[in-house]
């Protein structure tokens, strides 16, 4: 233990770089991405690759969801995109479908606490 800012704190120990890399590579996101990599075929045209607003694919309301679905509607790799999103258990719009944990959902969940229902 060491004293910092008047409080007792556990000592910070530097980890060897190999251990840090191993810890990073075993996180779920990285592991899933290695198991289901995005194809790097130069002939595939991902419409979303050059899109200016990535928040479009993480909609917070129904209007944004409709816009994302329309954007994905004209993409030639939307079925491939959807299958990647499902296999990786992704969140957001993948291939024109809204996913939560890799499962398709119909509408955007509202943020925050649900509204109270008054009992009659």
VMD Tcl script that draws the C-alpha trace (Angstrom):
set ca {
  {0.00 0.00 0.00}
  {1.13 3.54 -0.70}
  {-0.18 6.89 0.44}
  {-1.39 9.22 -2.34}
  {-3.41 12.39 -1.87}
  {-3.77 11.62 1.83}
  {-5.33 8.19 1.19}
  {-3.94 4.70 1.28}
  {-3.99 3.13 -2.18}
  {-2.82 -0.15 -3.61}
  {0.49 0.17 -5.41}
  {0.36 0.34 -9.17}
  {2.41 -2.42 -10.72}
  {3.42 -2.23 -14.37}
  {2.54 -5.39 -16.27}
  {4.85 -6.81 -18.91}
  {3.66 -5.89 -22.41}
  {2.98 -9.54 -23.35}
  {0.50 -9.91 -20.48}
  {-1.27 -6.69 -21.47}
  {-1.62 -7.89 -25.07}
  {-2.94 -11.27 -23.91}
  {-5.52 -9.60 -21.70}
  {-6.70 -7.35 -24.55}
  {-6.88 -10.21 -27.03}
  {-9.05 -12.32 -24.74}
  {-11.82 -9.74 -24.36}
  {-15.11 -10.76 -25.93}
  {-15.15 -8.14 -28.69}
  {-11.72 -9.00 -29.98}
  {-12.28 -12.74 -29.65}
  {-15.56 -12.55 -31.57}
  {-14.01 -10.35 -34.27}
  {-11.24 -12.93 -34.77}
  {-13.78 -15.75 -34.89}
  {-15.97 -13.88 -37.41}
  {-13.73 -11.42 -39.27}
  {-15.07 -8.85 -41.69}
  {-14.23 -10.01 -45.22}
  {-11.51 -7.86 -46.77}
  {-12.43 -8.66 -50.35}
  {-11.76 -5.57 -52.48}
  {-14.78 -6.32 -54.67}
  {-17.23 -5.89 -51.77}
  {-18.78 -2.43 -51.59}
  {-19.72 -1.57 -48.01}
  {-21.92 1.54 -48.32}
  {-21.49 2.38 -44.66}
  {-17.67 2.42 -44.84}
  {-17.55 6.05 -46.00}
  {-20.66 7.28 -44.17}
  {-20.16 10.56 -42.29}
  {-22.42 9.78 -39.31}
  {-21.83 6.42 -37.57}
  {-24.57 7.29 -35.04}
  {-27.07 6.56 -37.80}
  {-26.47 2.85 -37.17}
  {-27.13 3.20 -33.42}
  {-30.61 4.75 -33.56}
  {-32.25 6.43 -30.58}
  {-35.67 6.93 -32.20}
  {-37.88 5.45 -34.89}
  {-37.01 8.16 -37.45}
  {-33.29 7.38 -37.24}
  {-34.06 3.66 -37.47}
  {-36.11 4.22 -40.64}
  {-33.27 6.29 -42.11}
  {-30.72 3.57 -41.31}
  {-32.94 0.88 -42.83}
  {-33.37 2.96 -45.99}
  {-29.62 3.52 -46.21}
  {-28.93 -0.22 -45.87}
  {-31.69 -1.07 -48.37}
  {-29.54 -0.24 -51.37}
  {-26.40 -2.00 -50.12}
  {-25.21 -5.05 -52.04}
  {-23.68 -6.70 -48.95}
  {-26.59 -6.24 -46.54}
  {-27.18 -9.99 -46.12}
  {-23.48 -10.54 -45.37}
  {-23.56 -7.59 -42.95}
  {-26.61 -8.99 -41.16}
  {-25.06 -12.44 -40.80}
  {-21.88 -10.89 -39.34}
  {-23.96 -8.88 -36.87}
  {-25.86 -11.96 -35.73}
  {-22.75 -14.15 -35.41}
  {-20.90 -11.45 -33.46}
  {-23.90 -10.70 -31.21}
  {-23.73 -7.02 -32.24}
  {-25.92 -4.07 -31.27}
  {-27.32 -1.48 -33.69}
  {-28.39 -1.65 -37.33}
  {-26.67 -4.40 -39.33}
  {-27.85 -5.13 -42.86}
  {-30.96 -3.01 -42.33}
  {-32.06 -4.93 -39.23}
  {-31.92 -3.57 -35.68}
  {-30.01 -6.00 -33.46}
  {-29.64 -6.19 -29.69}
  {-27.04 -8.72 -28.69}
  {-27.29 -10.37 -32.09}
  {-31.06 -10.78 -31.94}
  {-33.41 -8.88 -34.23}
  {-35.81 -6.42 -32.57}
  {-38.71 -4.53 -34.13}
  {-38.36 -1.09 -32.59}
  {-35.89 1.11 -30.76}
  {-35.95 0.85 -27.00}
  {-36.60 4.15 -25.33}
  {-33.77 5.46 -23.17}
  {-34.22 5.88 -19.45}
  {-36.80 4.66 -17.04}
  {-40.10 3.35 -18.42}
  {-43.16 5.54 -17.88}
  {-45.43 4.68 -14.98}
  {-48.65 2.90 -15.76}
  {-51.51 4.14 -13.61}
  {-53.53 1.29 -12.18}
  {-57.29 1.72 -12.42}
}
mol new
graphics top color blue
foreach p $ca { graphics top sphere $p radius 0.5 }
foreach p [lrange $ca 0 end-1] q [lrange $ca 1 end] { graphics top cylinder $p $q radius 0.2 }
display resetview
